[in-house]
Amino acid sequence: MAIENKGDQARNPTEDANVRRNAKGFPLLPGGFGRSTYYTGAPTPYAVRGEGYKVWDDRGRELIDANNNFTTLIHGNAHPQLVEAATRVIKNGSCWGIPNTHEWDHAELLLARLPGLDQVRYSNSGTEAVMTAVRVARGATGRDGVIMMKYGYHGSSDLALCTGGPQYRRGIPEGVSKDVTLISLNDLSALEEVISAKPSYFAAIIIDVLPNRAGLIPACPEFIRGARALATRYGIVLIIDEVISLRLGFNGACAEYGITPDILTTGKLIGGGFPIGAFAGKEELMRHLDPTGPNPLPQAGTFSGNPVSMAAGAESLRLLTPAVIDTMNNLGNSARLSIDARVAAAGWEVRGKGSLLRPFPKAEGAYTTEVQQKLWWAAYDRGVLLSPANLVALSSPMTKEVVSDMAERLTDAILSVSASS
């Protein structure tokens, strides 16, 4: 099952020819990486090209792309219709300093999937979408406090990083963190307790219904519905973060809970492989961004709503039909159950939902950074590209045969890591 790794010698940072250095001898990029989340414990291969569900790297590997740029590439690499949409638009100009009609097209398609939400604004990333959604909540309520879930991930703004441990909070001013209250996901009693203690303090509650960093354990219906009721009772803005989980249903993941948030943030897949973020909300909140209204909240972003992201993103949404979503979810559920059954005796389990899955050792405290990185490399050695956190995100080009093959390889990788631990 294991595939020969011809690039083993490149894992030594001192011998990594791919790390270009400046005249002083330092890598041009800190650590040799363009973003910290690429790091897998050793110099990571560089992508050369991608097509469909496959990606090829500079070590000569052909890989099943189960990373898909951290869930973004829901239609795989270089999907012909997305390439055509982006190419058609970019020939006429990649961005302008006035509005473009592609924004209207994208907004119409997105809002059609989000019943109960009236308007949308665009940003360059999910991070920016969450940042601005919180600002709208604070501006609308005149309050400062924000309730977030422990170890949830809502981007890399100072506010969002407060949910992590000391490493994530390093460099964040106390003035930012003091307005953030953290509770555990699914702890409705704790949520009610912190709100009732300061009923006029909180502007927003932010929830990711399937938080990857927190362990890919879904929010329970009672918690989400309880949060909705508490937000309504105390005049708090309920923000549901679906930057990742929007892929799980035509109307997003929160639709399964039978609730409508006040603001929903999203990004990734809605850009067709190009930078994007968005937040959709109820008109009474979104009106605070209307520059023709009284005392509006300014919102900017040089590339926000650019025509390339809008056109490719609109095509991505058109391709993401209910049937496509159901197929991916069914394949993901089957793969998760299949892998889980085979690794259970080795002390592992597979969490997730639909087209998102992630393996974990069952023993408390066993999922260390070292184990996480070992599994990444074990999967890579078997021709599967995971996210550095070992998350699997399926894409629409994947067939039943491809997913079965991937599941077989990932199972073997998990068992090899278990045997070596």
C-alpha positions in Angstrom: 0.0 0.0 0.0 2.8 2.4 0.8 4.2 4.3 -2.1 7.9 5.0 -2.4 8.7 8.5 -1.2 11.4 9.8 -3.6 11.5 13.1 -1.8 12.5 11.9 1.7 15.9 13.6 1.4 14.1 17.0 0.9 12.6 16.9 4.4 15.8 18.1 6.0 15.4 22.0 6.2 19.2 22.4 5.6 19.0 20.4 2.4 15.7 21.8 1.1 16.5 23.2 -2.3 13.0 24.7 -2.6 13.6 27.3 0.2 15.0 30.3 -1.5 17.2 32.5 0.6 18.1 36.2 0.5 21.6 37.7 0.6 21.8 37.5 4.4 21.1 33.7 4.3 17.5 33.9 5.6 14.6 32.2 3.8 12.6 34.8 1.9 9.5 33.6 3.8 9.6 33.1 7.6 10.3 29.4 8.1 10.1 29.0 4.4 6.3 29.2 4.3 3.8 31.7 2.9 1.4 30.9 5.7 2.0 29.1 9.0 -0.9 26.7 8.4 1.2 24.9 5.7 3.6 23.5 8.3 3.6 19.8 8.8 6.7 19.3 11.0 9.1 19.2 8.1 9.6 21.0 4.8 6.3 20.5 2.9 6.2 19.7 -0.8 5.2 22.5 -3.2 2.2 22.2 -5.5 3.1 22.2 -9.3 -0.4 21.8 -10.8 -3.8 20.4 -10.1 -6.6 18.9 -12.1 -9.9 17.6 -10.8 -9.4 15.6 -7.6 -5.6 15.3 -8.2 -2.7 17.5 -7.4 1.0 17.0 -8.5 3.9 18.3 -6.4 7.6 19.2 -7.0 8.7 15.8 -5.7 7.0 14.0 -8.6 4.0 12.8 -6.5 0.5 12.4 -7.9 -1.9 12.9 -4.9 -5.5 12.6 -4.2 -6.3 16.1 -3.1 -8.3 15.7 0.1 -7.1 19.1 1.3 -8.6 21.2 -1.4 -7.0 24.3 0.0 -8.6 23.9 3.4 -12.1 23.0 2.0 -12.2 25.8 -0.6 -11.9 23.8 -3.9 -15.3 22.1 -3.6 -15.2 21.4 -7.4 -11.6 20.3 -7.3 -8.6 21.8 -9.2 -9.0 23.8 -12.4 -12.6 23.0 -13.0 -13.2 23.9 -16.7 -16.3 25.9 -16.1 -14.7 27.9 -13.3 -11.5 28.5 -15.4 -13.7 29.7 -18.3 -15.7 32.0 -16.1 -12.6 33.6 -14.5 -10.8 33.8 -17.9 -13.8 35.4 -19.6 -14.0 38.1 -17.0 -10.3 38.8 -16.4 -9.9 39.6 -20.1 -12.0 42.7 -19.5 -10.3 43.7 -16.3 -9.6 42.0 -13.0 -10.8 44.8 -10.7 -12.2 48.3 -10.7 -12.8 51.2 -8.3 -16.5 51.2 -9.1 -19.2 48.5 -8.7 -19.5 45.6 -11.2 -22.6 43.7 -12.2 -21.1 40.4 -11.3 -21.7 41.3 -7.6 -25.5 41.3 -8.3 -25.4 37.9 -10.0 -23.4 36.4 -7.1 -25.6 38.0 -4.4 -28.8 36.7 -6.0 -27.5 33.2 -6.2 -26.1 33.3 -2.6 -29.2 34.8 -1.0 -31.5 32.3 -2.8 -29.8 29.7 -0.6 -30.2 31.6 2.6 -33.9 32.1 3.3 -34.6 34.7 6.0 -31.5 36.7 5.1 -32.0 39.8 3.0 -28.7 41.4 1.9 -25.0 40.5 1.5 -21.7 42.3 1.6 -18.4 41.0 0.3 -14.9 40.9 1.7 -11.6 39.4 0.7 -11.7 36.5 3.2 -13.7 34.7 5.9 -11.6 36.5 8.5 -12.7 39.9 7.2 -16.3 38.7 6.9 -16.4 37.8 10.6 -14.6 41.0 11.6 -17.2 43.1 9.9 -20.1 41.1 11.1 -19.0 41.7 14.7 -18.6 45.4 13.9 -22.1 45.5 12.5 -23.4 43.8 15.6 -21.6 46.2 17.9 -22.7 49.2 15.9 -26.3 48.1 15.8 -26.6 47.2 19.5 -24.2 49.8 21.0 -22.6 47.0 23.1 -19.1 45.6 23.2 -19.2 42.0 24.5 -18.9 39.0 22.2 -19.6 35.4 23.2 -17.5 32.8 21.4 -16.9 29.0 21.7 -13.6 27.7 23.1 -11.3 26.6 20.3 -13.6 27.7 17.6 -11.9 29.2 14.6 -13.2 32.4 12.9 -10.1 33.6 11.1 -7.0 35.4 12.1 -8.2 38.8 13.5 -7.3 39.7 17.1 -10.8 39.1 18.2 -11.1 35.7 16.6 -7.8 34.4 17.9 -9.0 34.9 21.4 -10.8 31.5 21.1 -7.4 29.6 21.0 -4.8 28.8 23.6 -1.9 31.0 24.7 -0.1 30.5 21.4 -3.0 32.0 19.5 -3.5 34.8 22.0 0.1 35.9 22.0 0.3 39.5 20.8 -3.4 40.3 21.4 -4.0 43.3 23.6 -5.8 42.8 26.8 -8.3 45.5 25.6 -9.4 43.1 22.9 -9.6 39.9 24.9 -11.5 41.5 27.8 -14.6 41.9 25.7 -14.6 38.2 24.7 -16.3 35.6 26.8 -15.6 31.9 26.0 -17.9 29.0 26.7 -17.8 25.3 25.6 -19.8 24.4 22.5 -23.1 22.7 23.4 -23.0 24.1 27.0 -26.4 25.8 27.0 -26.4 26.3 30.7 -23.1 28.2 30.6 -24.4 30.4 27.7 -27.6 31.3 29.6 -25.5 32.0 32.8 -23.1 34.4 31.2 -25.9 36.3 29.4 -28.1 36.6 32.4 -25.2 37.9 34.5 -24.8 40.8 32.0 -28.0 41.1 30.1 -27.2 44.4 28.4 -23.5 43.8 27.7 -23.3 41.3 24.7 -23.5 42.4 21.1 -23.0 39.0 19.5 -22.9 35.3 19.9 -20.7 33.6 17.3 -21.0 29.8 16.6 -19.5 27.5 14.1 -21.9 24.5 13.9 -19.1 22.1 12.9 -15.8 23.6 14.3 -12.7 21.9 12.9 -10.2 23.2 15.4 -12.4 22.2 18.3 -12.4 18.6 17.1 -15.1 18.5 14.3 -17.8 17.7 16.9 -21.1 19.2 15.6 -23.3 21.6 17.6 -26.3 19.9 19.0 -29.8 21.1 18.0 -30.7 22.0 21.5 -27.7 24.3 21.8 -28.3 26.1 18.5 -32.0 26.6 19.1 -31.3 27.7 22.7 -28.8 30.2 21.5 -31.3 31.5 19.0 -33.9 32.0 21.7 -31.5 33.7 24.1 -30.2 36.0 21.4 -33.7 37.0 20.5 -34.7 37.5 24.2 -31.7 39.7 25.1 -31.4 41.6 21.8 -28.1 39.9 20.9 -27.0 39.4 17.3 -26.6 35.6 16.5 -23.8 35.1 14.0 -23.4 31.6 12.5 -20.0 31.1 10.9 -20.4 28.9 7.8 -17.1 29.6 6.1 -16.5 25.9 6.0 -19.9 24.2 6.7 -22.0 25.9 4.0 -21.0 23.0 1.8 -23.0 20.5 3.9 -26.5 21.7 2.6 -28.0 23.7 -0.1 -29.2 26.2 2.5 -26.1 25.7 4.6 -25.6 23.6 7.7 -27.6 25.8 10.1 -30.8 25.2 8.1 -30.9 21.6 9.5 -31.4 23.2 13.0 -34.5 25.0 11.9 -33.2 28.4 12.8 -32.2 31.6 11.0 -29.2 33.5 12.2 -29.2 37.3 12.2 -25.9 37.2 10.2 -24.3 34.3 8.4 -20.6 34.5 7.5 -19.1 32.5 4.7 -16.3 32.3 2.1 -14.0 29.7 0.6 -16.2 27.6 -1.8 -18.3 30.6 -2.8 -15.3 32.2 -4.6 -14.7 29.4 -7.1 -11.0 29.2 -6.1 -10.4 32.9 -5.8 -10.2 35.1 -2.6 -13.6 35.9 -1.1 -15.6 36.3 2.1 -19.2 37.3 2.6 -21.7 38.0 5.3 -25.4 37.9 4.7 -27.9 39.4 7.2 -31.3 40.7 8.0 -32.0 44.1 6.5 -32.4 45.8 9.9 -28.8 45.0 10.6 -27.3 45.4 7.1 -28.8 48.8 6.7 -26.1 50.1 9.1 -23.7 49.6 6.1 -25.8 51.6 3.7 -23.7 54.7 2.9 -26.9 56.7 2.0 -28.3 56.2 5.5 -27.7 58.1 8.7 -24.3 57.6 10.4 -23.3 54.5 8.3 -20.6 52.1 9.3 -17.8 52.3 6.7 -16.7 49.1 5.0 -13.9 48.8 2.4 -11.5 46.3 0.8 -9.7 47.0 -2.4 -10.5 43.6 -3.9 -13.9 43.0 -2.2 -16.5 41.9 -4.7 -13.9 41.9 -7.5 -15.4 40.6 -10.8 -13.1 37.5 -11.0 -14.1 36.2 -7.6 -17.7 37.1 -8.3 -17.9 35.4 -11.7 -16.0 32.2 -10.7 -17.9 32.1 -7.4 -21.3 32.4 -9.1 -20.4 29.5 -11.3 -19.3 27.5 -8.3 -22.7 28.1 -6.6 -24.5 27.1 -9.8 -22.5 23.8 -9.9 -23.2 23.1 -6.3 -26.7 21.7 -6.7 -28.6 19.8 -4.1 -27.9 16.6 -6.0 -24.1 17.3 -6.0 -24.2 18.1 -2.2 -26.1 14.9 -1.5 -23.7 12.8 -3.5 -20.6 14.3 -1.7 -22.3 13.9 1.7 -23.2 10.3 1.1 -19.7 9.5 -0.1 -18.2 11.2 2.9 -20.5 9.4 5.3 -19.7 6.0 3.8 -16.0 6.7 3.9 -16.2 7.8 7.5 -18.0 4.7 8.6 -15.8 2.4 6.6 -12.5 3.9 8.0 -14.0 4.1 11.5 -14.9 0.4 11.6 -11.4 -0.6 10.5 -9.4 1.7 12.9 -11.6 1.3 16.0 -9.6 -1.7 17.3 -6.4 0.4 17.0 -7.9 3.1 19.3 -8.9 5.6 16.6 -12.2 7.1 15.5 -13.3 9.3 12.6 -15.4 12.4 13.3 -17.3 14.7 11.0 -20.3 15.0 8.9 -21.1 14.6 5.2 -18.2 15.6 3.0 -16.0 16.6 5.9 -14.2 13.9 8.0 -11.2 13.8 10.3 -9.5 10.9 12.2 -8.6 11.1 15.9 -7.1 8.8 18.5 -9.7 7.9 21.1 -7.5 8.2 24.1 -7.7 11.5 25.9 -4.5 13.6 25.2 -3.3 11.2 22.5 -3.9 13.6 19.7 -0.6 15.5 19.9 1.0 17.7 17.3 3.5 14.9 16.7 0.8 12.4 16.0 -1.0 14.9 13.8 2.1 15.5 11.7 2.9 11.7 11.6 -0.5 11.1 10.1 -0.1 13.9 7.5 3.2 12.3 6.3 1.8 8.8 6.4 -1.1 9.8 4.2 1.2 11.7 1.9 3.4 8.6 1.6 0.3 6.8 0.4 -0.7 9.4 -2.1 -3.3 11.3 -0.1 -3.0 15.0 0.6 -4.7 16.0 3.9 -4.9 19.4 5.5 -2.2 19.8 8.2 -4.9 19.2 10.8 -5.7 15.9 9.0 -9.1 17.2 7.8 -10.5 15.5 4.7 -12.7 17.6 2.4 -14.3 15.9 -0.6 -14.7 17.6 -3.9 -17.4 17.1 -6.6 -15.1 15.4 -9.1 -14.5 12.5 -6.7 -16.4 9.3 -7.7 -17.3 6.4 -5.4 -14.2 4.6 -6.7 -11.9 7.5 -5.9 -13.3 8.0 -2.4 -13.1 4.3 -1.7 -9.5 4.3 -2.8 -8.7 7.3 -0.6 -10.4 5.7 2.4 -8.3 2.6 1.9 -5.1 4.6 1.8 -6.1 6.7 4.8 -7.0 3.7 6.8 -3.6 2.2 6.1 -1.9 5.5 7.1 -3.9 5.6 10.4 -3.0 2.0 11.3 0.7 2.6 10.5 0.7 5.6 12.8 -1.1 3.7 15.5 1.4 0.8 15.3 4.3 3.2 15.7 2.9 5.1 18.7 
